[in-house]
């Protein structure tokens, strides 16, 4: 599949452990197969690097929104 659109985003956390926990929580989502997009999340120290590739802008936006909602929710759960 040809992914014509991509987005990369670096998220910086206060603690390395928080970035690692979120990576572990989202790992099953990264292994799922999607028709129009894919995403990769990598952890490096206190940072998470999110990369999304998609066949069109609609798929890119949808994948970004879903992934960010999961990251935000996971982060909120860590802090409760």
N, C-alpha and C positions, 0 to 999 in steps of 0.2 A: 504494500500500500504506500502511496506517495503522500507524505505529510508536507503540505505546502506552507503551513503556518506553525510558528513555535513561540514559546514564551519561557523565559527563565526568570526566576525570582529568588533572591536570597533573604532568608528570614533569620534574624539574630535573636537569640534567647539569653536570658540572664545566666542560666546554668546549662552546662553541657548535658546533664542528666535529662533535662526537659526536652531538648532536641532529640536525644536518643529514644526517649519514651514515645514521643510522637511518631518517630520513624517506625518503631516496632508496631504501634497501633495501626498504622496505615500500610504496612507491608503486604497484608493480604489483598488490599485494593490494587496495589501495583502489579500483582500477579494475575489479576483478572484481565481477560481479553475484551477489548472494546472495538467496535467496528470503525469508528471515525476518529478516535484519538487514543493517545497513550501518555502516561506520565511517569516520571522517575523522581524519586525523592532521595537525596543523599545527605548524610550527616557528616559534618567536619567540625569538631570542637563544639562551640556554642551555636553553630550555624546549621540551618537546613537549606539545601538548594533544591528548589522545585523546578523541573523542566517539563513542559507540556508540549506535545506535538499533535497537530490535528489536520484533517483534510480540508476544513473550511473554518471560517471565523465563528460560526454558530457553535460548532463542536468545541472549538478552543475556549470560547466563553463558558459553555456549559461545564466542561471539564475543570476549568479554573474555579468556577463558583462552587462546584461540588467538593473539590479538593480543599479549597480554603475554608469552607464550612466545617469540614472534618478536622482540619488543623486547629481552627479556632475553638471548636467544641472540645477537642482533646486537651488543648492548653488550659481551658477553663476548668476541666475536670481535674487536671494536675494541681491547680491552685485552690481547690475546695477542700 
